[in-house]
Amino acid sequence: MLKRRTLLQGALAGAVLSGCSSAPPAKTVSPQNPFDVDANAPLDVVTSEEYGGFAAAAYRKKYPSAAVTPKVTPQLSDALLPRFAAGNPPDVVLSTGDQELELGRLVKDGQVADLQQLLDAPSWVNQAAKVEDQLLSELLDIGRYDGTQRTLNYVATVYGLWYSANLFQANDWEVPHTWPDLLALGTDMKAAGLGPFIYAGAHPYYVLELVLTLAAKTGGADVLKRIDNLDDGAWKDESVTRAIAAVGELTKRGLIAAGSAQYDHIGSQKRFLASKAGMLPCGNWLENEMKGLIPQRFGLTMFAVPPLDASPALASGLHVTATAPFLVPEKAKNKAGGLEYLRALLSQDVAAQVSSESNQLTIVRGAADGLEMGTALRSARDLLTAAGDQVITWYFDSWYPDFANAAAVATGQFLAGGLQQPEWTARIQAAADKVKQDNAVTKYHRD
């Protein structure tokens, strides 16, 4: 699940005019070198994932005299916090993993550069287009802190429902186009001896994700904006009520695989891959997470959560999150080079390499098109392409994690039969209201 930490207050920056009468050195800014990079300056890249260093080759090709030294370490906080404190940070950082940096605090302390100039710069190859024009701009918000772009979250994670293409073919089953189609498919699966729908009861966020996606597809993006903004009665919205009732039909019709409420994510995924269940909600990290356990000729494939009816507000709506934040430290010795490195990273060629070698999608629009890939990543890519600008996002789970956890727990209890729909709505709305009224909790707003 994505993590987003938001700046509590902006850092004030002062500009001191020098009394020196000498003229500043001439700038060499151009579309080819928008940040006035010193072609001879070394570049220090520290990354928590190997793909974070993939832009080094493109940078070296353009600046052959520059020494580029990507260092990969999972011990990110141990390695970098002393360097930030000493005013000697790297030029580029990728922060993921168990030791990811506390970005909100670094931003608050004035340690992270504004990346808007990167977004406004000409793209690496097509200088007629800005960098931002080449990206899935809907996913940039996660890196904005008090309205300023501080990080670029590079990996695009697609959520949906997984199935075995070979199992579907063997049983002449079709991917459902609406929620009633999904319920009918579940009935057929049950008749064939399968638990139609399996989920990780130990991590009920997966089911809450399903509900929220359904609600947005039904009522549009504003449904989730109201939830994020803690608007009065947001969880009582008709689209949310219809969505939770629709998911509840899985329980009412006996379409939940036995034991789901007790499984963790690995347990539910193993049952699914053993063809003991027909459908599983999860993000497209599933293939990497279960590598080695996916049977040959399984045909691991994802389909989008189908809408409640044939006339949804977001017909091709798809829940997508952006993870893997890159940043350029404000006090980097080669700040211009850091920005230039990210410009290379956001090129089609480097993003395509990331998808090919790490089996992940990126925020670079169309970079994975035409690549040879397995059914899992290919299906996620095709869904992302088909979604266009109908990307579904929400942020309350990272803004208010305790509240989000309470909402997920209530959803798990509802699906397991422990709560009725009115109780589910009342409990979560009350929890949201409590957060809104608590002056000790910093509030955030989504436009």
N, C-alpha and C positions, 0 to 999 in steps of 0.2 A: 504494500500500500504506500502510496506516495506520502512524503513528509514535506510540509511547507512551513517555514518559520518566517514570520513577517516582522519587519522593523517596527519597534515601538515608538521611536521618535527619530526624526531626521538629524543627522550630524551637520553642524554649522561649519561651513568652510570659509575662511577668510583669504583675501588676496592682498599680498603686500607688494607695493610698487617699489622697484629697485631705483636707487638714486644714481645708478651707474649710467654714464652717458654713452657707453659703447653700444653699437647696434646688435640686436640678437642675431644668432646664426641663421643663415638662409634656410628656409624650409624647402623640402623636396617633395611636397605632397602632390600626388597625381592620382588618376583613377587606378593606376597599377600599384601605387604605394600610398594609400589614403591616410596612413598614420605616421608617415615620415619615419619609416623603419631604418635603423642603422644596419646596413647589410653585413657588417662585420661583427655585430654584437652577439654574444652567445645567448641562447635561450634555455631557460630552466623550466622544464615541464614536470610536474609531479602529479601522478594519476593513480587512482585506486583500481583501475581496470586497464587491461592491456590495450584495448581499443582507444583509450585516451591518448596514446602515442602515435596513432595511425597518421596524423597529419604531418608528422616530422619529415617524411620523405618529400611531400609537396613543398614544405618550407625550405628544406635543404636545396631542392632543385632550383627554387627561385633565388635563394640567397646562399650560394655554395660556400661562401667564406664564413658563414655563421655555424658555430657548433651548437647542435640541438641535442639535448640529452634527456629524453623522457625517462623518468624513474617511476616504476610501478611498485606501490607498496599498499598492503591492506591496513597497515598501522598508520593511518593518515593523521589522526589527532596527535599521536605521540611524535610523529616526524615534523609536523608543521606548526603546531601551536607555539613551541618555543621560537620558531623562526618569525612568526607574525609578531610575537611579543618583542623580539629583538629588532624589528624593522627590516628584516632580511628575508621576506617571503619569496617563493618562486614567482615565475612570470605567468604561469598558467596552472590551474588546479582543477582536477575532476574529483568531486567529493561524493563517494558512495560507500556502502558497506557498514559494518558494525562500528567502525571508527570514523564515520562521516563527521564533517565539521559542523559546528553549531552556527549556521550561516547568519541567522538573525542577529546574533551577538556580534559577529564580525562586521556585519553591515552597520550596526549601531555604533560600533567603535571606529567607523570610518576606514575600515580595512579593505573594502571591496569596491572596485572601480565601476563607474556607470558605463554600461554597454550599449547605450543608445547610439553612440557614434559608430559602433560596429554594425548595428542593424541598418543604419542610414548609409553605410559605405557601399561602393559598388561590389557586386558579388565577385568571387574569385575568378570565374571564367567569363561570364557575361557582364561586361562593365556597363551595359545599358540598363541593367536591373540592379536594384538595391539588394543587399543580403536578405533583408526582411521579406522581400517579394518571393524569395526561393523557399521560404519556410511555411510550416503549418502555423500561421500567426495566431490561431485560436489557442495554441498551447504555450504562448509566451507569457501569459499572465502569471503563471506559477513562479516565474523568476523575478517578478516585480515586487519591490518593497517600498511601500508608501509612494507608489506611482513611478518609481525609477527602476529601470531594468538593471538588476545587479548580477543575475546568473542567467545562463542559457541551459535549460533542461533538455538534454540532447536525445534521449531515448523516448520513443512514442510507444506506450503500452496500450494495447487494444484489449478490451473486455468483451466477452460473449459467452456462448454456450458451445461446448465441445462435443463432438460425436465421432464415431468410427465410420468413415465413408464406405469401407468394405462391408461393415455390418448393415448399414443402410441399404447398400446395393443388394446384398444377399437376401434381405427381407422385403425388397421393393418399397422401402420407405422413402418419403420425400422430405426435404428440409421444410419446416413449417413457415408459412408467410404471415400468419396472425397467431395470436395467443390461443384462440379456439382450435386452430390447426395443431398447435403444440399439445394441447390437452387430448385431442383425438389421437395424435401420434403416441402419446404416453399410454393411452388405453390399449393401443395395438402392441406396444412393447410389453405391457403387463401381461397381456394374453400370451405373448411369446415366452414368458418366464423371466423377464428382466425386471429389475427395479428401474422404472423409467428415468427418474431424476434423483441424482445423488449430490450431496453437498457436504462440506466440512462443518458439522455442528459445533465443533470446538472453536470455529472461527466464523461466526454468523454474519460477519461483514459481507461475505460473498452473497448472501441472500438479500441483505439490505441494498447492496449494489444493484441487484436485479430489480428490486422494487423501485429504486430511484430512476433507473434507466427507463423502465416502463412508464413511470410518471412523466418524465421529460418527453418521451416519444408521444405521449398522449396530449399533454398540455403545453409543450414547448419549453424553451430554455428558461423562461421567467419563473417557472415552477421551482427550479432549483436555485435561482438567484434569490428568491424570497426565503427559501430555507437557509441559504448561506447568510443572509442578512438578518436572520432572526425576526422576520416580520411576524406580526401578530397573526396567529391562525394559519401559518404556512403549512403545517403538517395536516391541517384539516382540509386542504385544497381537494377539490373533487378528483383531480387527476391522481393525487397520492392515494386517496381512499379507493379509487377504482383499481389502482396498481396493487395495493396490498391485498385487496379482495381477490384479484386474479391470481396472485401467487398462492393465496390460501386455498384455491381450488385444487392445487397439487395435493394438499393434505386431505381435503374433503373427498377426493376421488381415489385416494389410496395409491397415488403415483410417486410417492417418496420411497426410495430404496430403504429396506430395513437396516437399522443401525446408523442411519445418517446423522442423527442427533449426537451420537457419541464419537464419530470419526474426527480425526484431525485432518489437515489438508493432504498429507501423504497417504493416510489410510483410505480416504475417499478416492484419491486419484489412482491408487493401486487397484481398487475395486472396479473403477471405470475402465482402466486399461486391461483388466482381465475380462472385459465384456460382461460384467455382472450388473452393469447399469448402462443406460443408453445416452444420458445427457449430463454434463457437468459444467457448472458456471465457474469461470476462472479467467485470468488474464493470459496473454500470449507468452508469458514466461514458462508456461506449463511444459513445453517441449524441452527447454533447457533443464528445468528442474527434474524432470523424469527421464532424462537421457539414459539409455541403457535398459530401461524398463518398458519401453514402447515396443510392442510386438511387431515383427515384420508384417507387411501388408495390412496393418491396422488402418492406415489412412486417416491419421489424426487431423481433424478439420474443425474449424470454428464457423458458426453462423451467428449473425447478430440477433440479439433479443428481439423477438417478433412483437409488433405493436398489438394493442388490444383489439383493434378493428382495422378495417380497410381504409380509414380516413384519418390517420394520425397527423399531429402537427409536424412531427419530424419523421417522415417516412423512412429515411435512410439514417436516422440518428444512431450514433455509436458512442459508447462511453470510452474515452481515451484519456490517459494521463501522461504527463511528461515527467520523466525522472532523469537521474544522472546529471546533476548541475555542474556546469563548467563556470569558472570565474577567473577574472584577472585581478590580482591584488593591487590596491591603490598604490602601495609603496614598492611595487615590483621594480627591479633595476631596469628591466627591458619591457616596460609597459606597452610600448608601441608594438614590440615583437609579440607580446602576449595577445593583443588584439588581432594582429595579423595571423597568428597561429589559429585562432578561433575562426577567422575568415576562411582559412584553408579547410578547417574541420567541417565547415558548413557548405563545402563544395559538393557537387553531385558525386564526383569520383571518390572522395574520401568517405562520404556517407554510404556509398554503395559497398565499399570495402568493409565498413563496419557491419552492414547487414549480412554480407557474405560470410565473414569470419566469426562474428559473434552471435549470429542468428537472432538479431534484434532489428526492429525498425527504428528509424530516426525521424526527427522533425523536419528533415530536408525533403521538401515536396517532390515525390516521384523518383527519389534516388534509388528505390528498390525495384522500380519497374523494369521488367525484362530480365531480371536476375534468375538464375537457376536456383530453386529452393524447394524444400519439401512441402508437403501438403499443409502443414500447420502454419508455417510462416507465410506461405503464399496466400492462404485463405485470410489471414489477418491483414496482409497487405491489400488484398482486393477489397476487403470490407472498408479499410481506411480510405482507399481511393474512391469507392462508391459513396462514402459519407460526405465527401466534399466539405462544405462549411457547416454541416450538421453534426459537429463534434459536441458531445455532451460532457460537461465537466461540473465538478462541485469542489468546494474547498473547506466546508465546515468540519470535515473529518480531521484536517490538519490544524485548522484554527482552534477548534475546541475538541481535542481528542477524547477527553473524558465523556463529554456528551455524546460524541459519535459512538463510543464503545457502548454506552447505555442504550442507544438506539439500535445497535446491532444485536445486543443481548435480547432486547425486547422482540426483535424480529425473529431470532432463533426460537424463542419461547412460543411465539405465535405459530411458526411453522410446525413446531412439535406438538401443537394442540394445547399449550398451556395458557394462551391468551386468546380472547375474542378480538375481532377487528376494532370495535369501539374502545376496548381497553388499550390496545396497541396505540391507537391514535392519541388517546387521552394521556397515556404515560409519556410518550415521546414529546408531545406538545408541551406538557408540564415541565419536562426536563429542559426544553428549549427556552421556555419562559423564565426558568430559574437562571439560566446562563445570562439571558438578556438583562435580568434585574440585578445581577451580581456585579456591583461596582468594582470588585477586585479583579474581575476578568476583563482583560483588554479586548475590545470589540473591533471587528474588521468589517469592511464594506466592499461589496462587489457591484460595479456599475453594470 
